[in-house]
Amino acid sequence: MNERDSDNQIKSTHVDFCLAGAELLAALSKFLTVIADAADDLEEARDNLTEALREAERLGDLEAD
């Protein structure tokens, strides 16, 4: 293998490595988006449960009267 072929092989390997890194970052971005969406859903569920508990307490207070 001559020097030019060696340089081309190194450049090709570097490009492959960069493409793999870009794919990894894209997958990580999608994963983090899913996590963020799940966190939003959990926050909404918590808010709904808190409101339901307040309503149940209010109804319980009305029934006690």
N, CA, C and O atoms as CSV, one atom per row, in Angstrom:
chain,resi,resn,atom,element,x,y,z
A,1,MET,N,N,0.865,-1.168,0.000
A,1,MET,CA,C,0.000,0.000,0.000
A,1,MET,C,C,0.909,1.228,0.000
A,1,MET,O,O,1.829,1.347,0.810
A,2,ASN,N,N,0.626,2.128,-0.925
A,2,ASN,CA,C,1.460,3.326,-0.974
A,2,ASN,C,C,0.913,4.396,-0.039
A,2,ASN,O,O,-0.135,4.228,0.585
A,3,GLU,N,N,1.637,5.481,0.039
A,3,GLU,CA,C,1.279,6.547,0.992
A,3,GLU,C,C,-0.080,7.166,0.665
A,3,GLU,O,O,-0.852,7.493,1.567
A,4,ARG,N,N,-0.365,7.325,-0.619
A,4,ARG,CA,C,-1.640,7.929,-1.015
A,4,ARG,C,C,-2.813,7.029,-0.616
A,4,ARG,O,O,-3.822,7.507,-0.098
A,5,ASP,N,N,-2.673,5.740,-0.859
A,5,ASP,CA,C,-3.723,4.797,-0.460
A,5,ASP,C,C,-3.914,4.798,1.051
A,5,ASP,O,O,-5.038,4.715,1.547
A,6,SER,N,N,-2.821,4.891,1.765
A,6,SER,CA,C,-2.880,4.925,3.223
A,6,SER,C,C,-3.615,6.174,3.706
A,6,SER,O,O,-4.448,6.103,4.610
A,7,ASP,N,N,-3.301,7.319,3.095
A,7,ASP,CA,C,-3.987,8.572,3.455
A,7,ASP,C,C,-5.480,8.488,3.153
A,7,ASP,O,O,-6.307,8.932,3.949
A,8,ASN,N,N,-5.819,7.916,1.999
A,8,ASN,CA,C,-7.235,7.774,1.637
A,8,ASN,C,C,-7.963,6.848,2.605
A,8,ASN,O,O,-9.114,7.097,2.964
A,9,GLN,N,N,-7.294,5.786,3.023
A,9,GLN,CA,C,-7.900,4.860,3.990
A,9,GLN,C,C,-8.144,5.568,5.319
A,9,GLN,O,O,-9.194,5.389,5.936
A,10,ILE,N,N,-7.187,6.364,5.754
A,10,ILE,CA,C,-7.335,7.115,7.008
A,10,ILE,C,C,-8.493,8.096,6.896
A,10,ILE,O,O,-9.306,8.206,7.813
A,11,LYS,N,N,-8.573,8.809,5.775
A,11,LYS,CA,C,-9.663,9.774,5.573
A,11,LYS,C,C,-11.016,9.059,5.543
A,11,LYS,O,O,-11.991,9.542,6.117
A,12,SER,N,N,-11.066,7.916,4.875
A,12,SER,CA,C,-12.310,7.156,4.802
A,12,SER,C,C,-12.739,6.680,6.189
A,12,SER,O,O,-13.917,6.749,6.538
A,13,THR,N,N,-11.792,6.204,6.966
A,13,THR,CA,C,-12.091,5.758,8.327
A,13,THR,C,C,-12.566,6.924,9.178
A,13,THR,O,O,-13.481,6.776,9.988
A,14,HIS,N,N,-11.946,8.081,8.997
A,14,HIS,CA,C,-12.339,9.276,9.746
A,14,HIS,C,C,-13.765,9.685,9.397
A,14,HIS,O,O,-14.553,10.025,10.280
A,15,VAL,N,N,-14.094,9.650,8.110
A,15,VAL,CA,C,-15.450,9.992,7.667
A,15,VAL,C,C,-16.457,9.002,8.258
A,15,VAL,O,O,-17.512,9.402,8.750
A,16,ASP,N,N,-16.126,7.711,8.207
A,16,ASP,CA,C,-17.020,6.694,8.779
A,16,ASP,C,C,-17.235,6.931,10.272
A,16,ASP,O,O,-18.351,6.808,10.776
A,17,PHE,N,N,-16.167,7.267,10.961
A,17,PHE,CA,C,-16.252,7.533,12.396
A,17,PHE,C,C,-17.140,8.752,12.666
A,17,PHE,O,O,-17.962,8.733,13.582
A,18,CYS,N,N,-16.972,9.800,11.876
A,18,CYS,CA,C,-17.794,11.008,12.053
A,18,CYS,C,C,-19.265,10.731,11.762
A,18,CYS,O,O,-20.144,11.230,12.465
A,19,LEU,N,N,-19.532,9.937,10.730
A,19,LEU,CA,C,-20.921,9.583,10.418
A,19,LEU,C,C,-21.544,8.760,11.536
A,19,LEU,O,O,-22.704,8.965,11.895
A,20,ALA,N,N,-20.778,7.837,12.078
A,20,ALA,CA,C,-21.286,7.041,13.200
A,20,ALA,C,C,-21.562,7.932,14.406
A,20,ALA,O,O,-22.553,7.733,15.109
A,21,GLY,N,N,-20.702,8.904,14.648
A,21,GLY,CA,C,-20.917,9.851,15.742
A,21,GLY,C,C,-22.174,10.676,15.526
A,21,GLY,O,O,-22.933,10.919,16.465
A,22,ALA,N,N,-22.396,11.109,14.286
A,22,ALA,CA,C,-23.595,11.889,13.976
A,22,ALA,C,C,-24.855,11.052,14.185
A,22,ALA,O,O,-25.853,11.549,14.706
A,23,GLU,N,N,-24.809,9.783,13.780
A,23,GLU,CA,C,-25.955,8.896,13.996
A,23,GLU,C,C,-26.206,8.675,15.483
A,23,GLU,O,O,-27.354,8.625,15.926
A,24,LEU,N,N,-25.140,8.544,16.241
A,24,LEU,CA,C,-25.271,8.374,17.687
A,24,LEU,C,C,-25.903,9.611,18.321
A,24,LEU,O,O,-26.779,9.492,19.179
A,25,LEU,N,N,-25.463,10.789,17.904
A,25,LEU,CA,C,-26.045,12.026,18.439
A,25,LEU,C,C,-27.519,12.163,18.059
A,25,LEU,O,O,-28.323,12.626,18.867
A,26,ALA,N,N,-27.877,11.769,16.851
A,26,ALA,CA,C,-29.283,11.826,16.433
A,26,ALA,C,C,-30.133,10.882,17.281
A,26,ALA,O,O,-31.234,11.239,17.700
A,27,ALA,N,N,-29.621,9.682,17.531
A,27,ALA,CA,C,-30.355,8.727,18.368
A,27,ALA,C,C,-30.481,9.244,19.794
A,27,ALA,O,O,-31.536,9.104,20.413
A,28,LEU,N,N,-29.425,9.835,20.314
A,28,LEU,CA,C,-29.464,10.398,21.662
A,28,LEU,C,C,-30.469,11.540,21.742
A,28,LEU,O,O,-31.187,11.668,22.733
A,29,SER,N,N,-30.523,12.360,20.714
A,29,SER,CA,C,-31.487,13.457,20.678
A,29,SER,C,C,-32.921,12.927,20.709
A,29,SER,O,O,-33.766,13.454,21.432
A,30,LYS,N,N,-33.190,11.886,19.924
A,30,LYS,CA,C,-34.529,11.285,19.927
A,30,LYS,C,C,-34.857,10.707,21.300
A,30,LYS,O,O,-35.970,10.874,21.799
A,31,PHE,N,N,-33.892,10.032,21.906
A,31,PHE,CA,C,-34.087,9.442,23.229
A,31,PHE,C,C,-34.405,10.520,24.255
A,31,PHE,O,O,-35.326,10.364,25.058
A,32,LEU,N,N,-33.649,11.611,24.233
A,32,LEU,CA,C,-33.880,12.689,25.196
A,32,LEU,C,C,-35.224,13.367,24.960
A,32,LEU,O,O,-35.860,13.829,25.907
A,33,THR,N,N,-35.659,13.431,23.710
A,33,THR,CA,C,-36.977,13.987,23.406
A,33,THR,C,C,-38.074,13.106,24.005
A,33,THR,O,O,-39.050,13.614,24.556
A,34,VAL,N,N,-37.912,11.795,23.898
A,34,VAL,CA,C,-38.882,10.863,24.492
A,34,VAL,C,C,-38.916,11.035,26.006
A,34,VAL,O,O,-39.991,11.050,26.605
A,35,ILE,N,N,-37.745,11.165,26.629
A,35,ILE,CA,C,-37.667,11.357,28.079
A,35,ILE,C,C,-38.348,12.669,28.475
A,35,ILE,O,O,-39.096,12.708,29.452
A,36,ALA,N,N,-38.096,13.730,27.731
A,36,ALA,CA,C,-38.709,15.029,28.041
A,36,ALA,C,C,-40.229,14.958,27.890
A,36,ALA,O,O,-40.960,15.508,28.714
A,37,ASP,N,N,-40.705,14.287,26.845
A,37,ASP,CA,C,-42.151,14.135,26.657
A,37,ASP,C,C,-42.768,13.335,27.801
A,37,ASP,O,O,-43.850,13.668,28.285
A,38,ALA,N,N,-42.084,12.289,28.227
A,38,ALA,CA,C,-42.579,11.485,29.351
A,38,ALA,C,C,-42.617,12.310,30.629
A,38,ALA,O,O,-43.554,12.188,31.419
A,39,ALA,N,N,-41.611,13.144,30.836
A,39,ALA,CA,C,-41.593,14.007,32.022
A,39,ALA,C,C,-42.766,14.982,31.986
A,39,ALA,O,O,-43.394,15.232,33.015
A,40,ASP,N,N,-43.065,15.529,30.819
A,40,ASP,CA,C,-44.220,16.423,30.687
A,40,ASP,C,C,-45.519,15.683,30.995
A,40,ASP,O,O,-46.395,16.209,31.681
A,41,ASP,N,N,-45.637,14.455,30.481
A,41,ASP,CA,C,-46.837,13.657,30.740
A,41,ASP,C,C,-46.980,13.354,32.230
A,41,ASP,O,O,-48.081,13.417,32.777
A,42,LEU,N,N,-45.869,13.024,32.882
A,42,LEU,CA,C,-45.908,12.747,34.323
A,42,LEU,C,C,-46.298,13.990,35.113
A,42,LEU,O,O,-47.054,13.905,36.080
A,43,GLU,N,N,-45.786,15.132,34.703
A,43,GLU,CA,C,-46.132,16.375,35.396
A,43,GLU,C,C,-47.626,16.672,35.246
A,43,GLU,O,O,-48.283,17.085,36.201
A,44,GLU,N,N,-48.147,16.458,34.049
A,44,GLU,CA,C,-49.581,16.673,33.828
A,44,GLU,C,C,-50.409,15.694,34.661
A,44,GLU,O,O,-51.422,16.080,35.242
A,45,ALA,N,N,-49.986,14.439,34.722
A,45,ALA,CA,C,-50.696,13.439,35.528
A,45,ALA,C,C,-50.662,13.817,37.001
A,45,ALA,O,O,-51.665,13.680,37.701
A,46,ARG,N,N,-49.510,14.294,37.477
A,46,ARG,CA,C,-49.400,14.723,38.874
A,46,ARG,C,C,-50.361,15.875,39.153
A,46,ARG,O,O,-51.048,15.885,40.174
A,47,ASP,N,N,-50.404,16.836,38.247
A,47,ASP,CA,C,-51.312,17.969,38.423
A,47,ASP,C,C,-52.769,17.508,38.453
A,47,ASP,O,O,-53.566,17.992,39.257
A,48,ASN,N,N,-53.108,16.570,37.572
A,48,ASN,CA,C,-54.483,16.048,37.544
A,48,ASN,C,C,-54.819,15.307,38.834
A,48,ASN,O,O,-55.916,15.456,39.372
A,49,LEU,N,N,-53.876,14.513,39.326
A,49,LEU,CA,C,-54.107,13.796,40.585
A,49,LEU,C,C,-54.231,14.755,41.761
A,49,LEU,O,O,-55.071,14.562,42.639
A,50,THR,N,N,-53.406,15.776,41.778
A,50,THR,CA,C,-53.479,16.773,42.849
A,50,THR,C,C,-54.839,17.456,42.838
A,50,THR,O,O,-55.449,17.660,43.887
A,51,GLU,N,N,-55.304,17.804,41.658
A,51,GLU,CA,C,-56.616,18.447,41.540
A,51,GLU,C,C,-57.727,17.484,41.965
A,51,GLU,O,O,-58.676,17.891,42.634
A,52,ALA,N,N,-57.615,16.216,41.582
A,52,ALA,CA,C,-58.619,15.225,41.974
A,52,ALA,C,C,-58.636,15.034,43.487
A,52,ALA,O,O,-59.705,14.900,44.083
A,53,LEU,N,N,-57.460,15.022,44.113
A,53,LEU,CA,C,-57.403,14.899,45.576
A,53,LEU,C,C,-58.037,16.106,46.256
A,53,LEU,O,O,-58.760,15.958,47.241
A,54,ARG,N,N,-57.774,17.277,45.742
A,54,ARG,CA,C,-58.388,18.491,46.314
A,54,ARG,C,C,-59.903,18.429,46.189
A,54,ARG,O,O,-60.633,18.777,47.118
A,55,GLU,N,N,-60.363,17.981,45.025
A,55,GLU,CA,C,-61.807,17.875,44.806
A,55,GLU,C,C,-62.407,16.826,45.745
A,55,GLU,O,O,-63.484,17.040,46.303
A,56,ALA,N,N,-61.724,15.704,45.921
A,56,ALA,CA,C,-62.213,14.660,46.832
A,56,ALA,C,C,-62.253,15.174,48.264
A,56,ALA,O,O,-63.206,14.900,48.994
A,57,GLU,N,N,-61.241,15.910,48.667
A,57,GLU,CA,C,-61.233,16.486,50.022
A,57,GLU,C,C,-62.370,17.484,50.184
A,57,GLU,O,O,-63.029,17.524,51.223
A,58,ARG,N,N,-62.594,18.289,49.152
A,58,ARG,CA,C,-63.672,19.277,49.209
A,58,ARG,C,C,-65.023,18.574,49.315
A,58,ARG,O,O,-65.875,18.977,50.107
A,59,LEU,N,N,-65.216,17.527,48.522
A,59,LEU,CA,C,-66.475,16.784,48.578
A,59,LEU,C,C,-66.634,16.085,49.923
A,59,LEU,O,O,-67.738,16.015,50.463
A,60,GLY,N,N,-65.543,15.574,50.460
A,60,GLY,CA,C,-65.587,14.944,51.779
A,60,GLY,C,C,-65.961,15.944,52.851
A,60,GLY,O,O,-66.714,15.619,53.768
A,61,ASP,N,N,-65.442,17.162,52.749
A,61,ASP,CA,C,-65.782,18.212,53.708
A,61,ASP,C,C,-67.249,18.586,53.594
A,61,ASP,O,O,-67.896,18.851,54.607
A,62,LEU,N,N,-67.791,18.615,52.373
A,62,LEU,CA,C,-69.201,18.944,52.189
A,62,LEU,C,C,-70.092,17.847,52.764
A,62,LEU,O,O,-71.118,18.142,53.378
A,63,GLU,N,N,-69.710,16.582,52.571
A,63,GLU,CA,C,-70.508,15.471,53.090
A,63,GLU,C,C,-70.480,15.433,54.613
A,63,GLU,O,O,-71.455,15.017,55.238
A,64,ALA,N,N,-69.379,15.861,55.214
A,64,ALA,CA,C,-69.264,15.853,56.674
A,64,ALA,C,C,-70.178,16.901,57.299
A,64,ALA,O,O,-70.583,16.770,58.455
A,65,ASP,N,N,-70.498,17.932,56.539
A,65,ASP,CA,C,-71.351,19.009,57.082
A,65,ASP,C,C,-72.768,18.623,57.084
A,65,ASP,O,O,-73.621,19.406,57.505
